[in-house]
């Protein structure tokens, strides 16, 4: 048995945790890649998730600038049928986070193009039972305007937002965290591997009760362990697949120096409280 097969068997049969994943990109058509990456089919992604012991995954299309996400979202929803996938709709916006006069002027004169998400789009996605939340990458697609944010408030579904150097914690707090919908900040708010931003984002958990962090592409044990120990109900597992193999992402959490209860919260319980379709059937919670 080769090394990869040994790891697969250990993860699939021995870790004993129910694992759900809140950060998985699924190209809208079979065989396409993510930003020119390796081709990925829905079948292959499902197989890799199964091998890693991941029972359900939030999936969404890759981010592409100045693109209508209607067709990619529908493609992902269609490929999620009869699979352990929970489709989220990717959205975009017209607003930059600029606080200076130039940024405020740009935002004041910005208007939606045909490819921008509208309030009506938010309502359609929210009341389409194929979708269970939204995804936003401000570094690619900017931020929604006030009307779209109000529509997100009205529907109340969770929003996963990629945090990082082009979407820092201060800006996320200013634009999104005061809203009434749950916000799941990807990559601990520090993509790519910015420890200071991750620290700031963990600090903000004390101020915002409906803010959560997901673990994809976080490679620092001390940040993961600190967030879990200080805010045990606010950390969600995210693999970052297919860019990161889910086996690797699961292993990074398994090797943290925290209690089994905290691992169980991060792997499943926390996310299931916020994203209903991830919850297991039967009497798991009893």
Secondary structure as UniProt FT lines:
FT   HELIX           3..13
FT   STRAND          19..25
FT   TURN            30..31
FT   TURN            35..36
FT   HELIX           42..51
FT   TURN            52..53
FT   STRAND          54..60
FT   TURN            65..66
FT   HELIX           70..80
FT   TURN            81..84
FT   STRAND          85..90
FT   HELIX           101..109
FT   TURN            114..115
FT   HELIX           119..126
FT   TURN            129..130
FT   STRAND          131..136
FT   HELIX           138..141
FT   HELIX           146..155
FT   STRAND          159..164
FT   TURN            165..166
FT   HELIX           169..172
FT   HELIX           173..177
FT   STRAND          183..191
FT   TURN            192..193
FT   HELIX           195..204
FT   TURN            205..207
FT   TURN            209..210
FT   STRAND          211..214
FT   TURN            216..217
FT   HELIX           221..230
FT   TURN            232..233
FT   STRAND          235..236
FT   TURN            242..243
FT   HELIX           246..254
FT   HELIX           260..264
FT   HELIX           265..269
FT   HELIX           270..274
FT   HELIX           276..278
FT   TURN            282..285
//
